[in-house]
Amino acid sequence: MIFTFAPESTVTPSFLPEAEAVVAKGGGKLRYVQLTLSDEEQERRIGDPSRAAHGKLISLELLRELRPMFKAADAAMPAPLVTID
């Protein structure tokens, strides 16, 4: 099974341990994959109309304000098995 997860402050600290326990109960194991994007590329993409169409963040100002929180959430994640840029 593959599911996506974006760490951020509204996700409870217990989410990942609980997900790992559910998967382990079924005989599986979570494997973490981190997707990365440079700040410059993220800022270039932020205003793309397709983001608005899907209800995603489109404000460059808000992105810059939230970025430290996003980076802190990323740093708290378990080590990834693979990182893709």
Secondary structure by P-SEA (a helix, b strand, c coil): cbbbbbbccccccaaaaaaaaaaaaacbbbbbbbbbbcaaaaaaacccaaaaaacccccaaaaaaaaaaaaaaaaaccccccccc
